[in-house]
Amino acid sequence: MGSLFQALGIDGAWLAKAAFEGNLLLLFLICFVHSWRTHGRSRTLREFSAGFMLTALCESTGVLSGAYVYPGFQLYIFATPVGNPASWVALVYIIMTMTDRIVFGLDAVETPLPVPSPTEGGARRARELLIRGSVPLTIGALAMVDATLALLLDLVLDPMATIYNWWIWVPNAPDVHTISAGVVDPYNFEHHVWMTTPQNPIADFFAPFFEGGHRYPTRLLGIPLINFIAWLVFVFIFAAQFRWVERDRGWSEMKKTLTLWGLVLLDVPILGFLLIAPNL
């Protein structure tokens, strides 16, 4: 295969990286179209824009803090490849749809969350699954199922991603707190962007939290444990907030959108600090 690529003048390493990036964007497009056709324009634009914004800002904060890099991609927003937040919100959309199917059955009709309106055959089951009639508890339970499914998925995706240099974590070495020249092996890409942590105020802010020793010494499958904690927390928070905003309270579409955007903007500095600063 390598010989064929050479004969055609195609860099196989570039093609592999570009194919991965393209597939992430394709996944986003498929989920976006499905949501638009299933739930309508307003909810789709609200959910996908808020999820994209949350991920792009928090991931960029992680990169600029020195925790990891996304080298070798073609399209970036801030310090993060466009495909990363695009695929994250698509996966969360798929996971929340799976949760509704698991909890309420295949006969559930997805209208206002947290509880889809069931058809006649699923009405009794839906009533039984309401936790003592409490909307907050129901939302929390559904969001925890969302977060657990996301964590199980990440336990598969992240180890594979690091093998192929789709993203690279700061090395677990004494006094290494950011990714600098010589610590990234760009064996499967030639577009050398975001190879190192740039000098920036965010890295300076977090530097005192990692004086001496190793950064993120507790690793699972070669990946910092904090990464898996972050997946659980981020999906739980976003799913809970989205399900809360979408519940049937007679809110206008604009009020739902502004509320969700406001919550996401509040999430970014809080979650960013709580999930970057601890040197677990």
N, C-alpha and C positions, 0 to 999 in steps of 0.2 A: 504494500500500500504506500509506503514511504517513497519507493521508486516511482510509482505512478504520479504522486504529487509532485515530485521533482521534475518529471518529464513534462507535466502540465504547467510548471512554473508556480505551483501553489505551495506555500509554507504550511505544512501539516500542523505545526504547533499553533500558528495563527488561526487556522481553520477550526481547530478543536475549541480554542477559546471563543472565537466568534460564534460558533454553533451553540455553545453553552449560553452565551449572552443573548443570542437570537431566540433560543427556546424559552428563556425567562420572559422575554417581552411577548412572545407568542402566547404563553400561559396567561399573562395578564390580559391580553386582548380577548382570548376565549372566555375567561371568567367575566370580564367587563361586559361583553355582549350578552352572555347568559344572564347576568344580573339585570341588565337593561330590559331584556325581554321578559324576565320573570317578575321583577320588582318595580320596574319603571325607572324613569330618568332621575327623579329627585333623590331617591334612596341610593341609587347606584353612584351618582356623582358624589354624594355625601360620604358614603362608606369608603369608596376607593380613594378619594382625595384626602380624607382624614388619615387613612391607613398609610398612604404614600408619604404624606407630610411627616407623620410620627416617625416612620422608619428612616426616611432620608435624613432628618435632623439628628435623631439619636445615633444612627450609624456613623454619620459624619463626625459627631462629637467623639465617638469611640476611636475613629481613625486619627483625628487630630490630637487626642490624648496620648496616642502612642500604643494603644492596646493591640492594634492589628492594622493591616493594609489590604487594599483590593487592587493589586497591580495588574497591568496588562489589558484592561478593558478599553473599549472604544468610546462609549458614551458615559459621561459622569454628570451627576448633580451634586454640587458641593464636593465632598471628598469620597462620594460613594457612587458606584456604577448605577445607572438608571435601572438596570435589570434587578438590582437587589431589592429596593423598596417595591418595585412593581411586582416581583414574584412573591414577596412577603404578603402583601395585601391580597393577592390572588389565592395563596395557600390558606390564609385565614378565612377568606370567603368560602373556600371548599370545606374547611374544617367546621365552620359554623353550620353550613348546610348539612354536613354529616351528623353533627350533634342533634340537630332538629329531627333528622330521620331516625337516629338511634333512640332518642328520648320519646318522641311522639309517634313514631311509626311512619311507614311509607304513605299512609293515607292522610298525613298532615298537610294542610294547605298553608303556605308560608305568607301569612299576612300578620299584621303587626306583632313584632317580638315583644317580650320574650317567649310568649306562648303562641305558636301558630294555631290558627283556627282549624280544628280538625273536622273532617267529614263526619257524618253520623256514626260510622263504624268506629271512629277513634275518639269520640267525645268522652266516654267514660274513662278511658286511659289517660286522657289529658287532664281531667279533673283529679284523678288519683295522683298524678305526678306534680301537681301544684303543692308546694311544701307548706302545708298548713294555711293555704290561702295567702301566703306572703309573697308579694311581688319581689322585694329585695332578695329574699332567700332563693326564690326561683331563678332570678337573674344570676345570682352568685353561683348556684349549682350548675346552671348551663355554662357559664363562663369557665368554671373549673373543668368541666368536661372538654370544652374547647382547648383550654391550656394544656390539659393532659395529652390530648391527641397531638397537639403541636409539638410537645416535648418528645413524644415517641417518634414523630417524624424527624425531628432534628437529630436525634440519636443516630439516625441512619445517614442523614444528609451531611452533617458537619464533618464527620471523619472522612467521607469520600471527597468533600470539597477541599479539605486541607491536603489530601494526597495529590490532587491535581492543581494545586496552587491557585484555586479559585479565590481563596483568601488566605492570609498568612498571619498567625498570631505572633505576638512578641515572644522571643525565645525565653525559656525558663532557665535563666542564667544569672549569676551574681551581678548586681548593679546594672542590669540591662532593663531599662524602663521604657524605651521607645525603640522603634525599628530604624536602625541606621545603616549606612552603607556597609555592604559585606555580609549582612545577616539574612538577606533574601536571595534564594537561588531561583532565578527566572528561567527554569528549564523548559517551560512550555508556553512561553510567549516572548514576543520581541517588541511589543509596544510598551516601552518602559516608562510608564507614568505611575505615580503613587507607589514608588518602590521604597520610599523611606518616609518617616514622619517629618513633615516640614516644621521649621521653627514657627511657633504660633502661640497666642495667649492661652489657648486651652491646654496645650502641653505644659506650659509654665504653671498654670493653675494646679494641675494634678501632680506635678513633679514632687512636691513635698510628701505626698501620700506613699511614695515608693522609694524612699531613701534607704539604701542598703538592702542586701538580700535579693530574693527573687521576686519578680512580678508575677502574680497569679500562680503560685507554686502548686496548688491543688489541681491536678489534671485528670480528666476522665477521657479515655481513648485518645490521649495526646492533646486534648483541648481543655482550656481552663474551665473549671467547674462553673465559674461565674457566667459563662456563655449559656449553659443549660438553665441556670436559674433565671437569666434574663429572658430566655424564650418563654418560660413558664409565666413570669411576672408580666411581660409585655402583652402576651396574648390574653391573659386573664383580665388585665386592666382595660385593654382596648375592647375586648368582647363584652365585658360588663358595661362599659360606658356606651357602646353602640346599642346593645340590647335595651339599656335603660332609656336612651333617647328615642328609640323606635317604638317603645311601648305605647299603647293606645291611650293618649291623654288629651286628644284634641289639639295638639300642638300643630301649628302651621309648618309647612316644609322648610320655610326660611328659619323659623325658630329652632327646629331640629338641627339644621345645618350649622347655624351659628353656635349653638350649644356644643355640638360635637367638636367643631373646630376649636372652640375655646378650651374645652377639656384637653384636647390633644396638645395645644400650646402650653398648657399648664403642666402636662405630663413630661414634656421634654427636659426641662432643667432638673425636675425632681428625680425622674427615673434615670436620667443621665448620670447624675451625681451618685445616687444610691447603688448603681450597678457598675460604676467605673472605679470609684474611690476605694471600696473594700479590697484589700490585698489578700484574698482567700487562697 
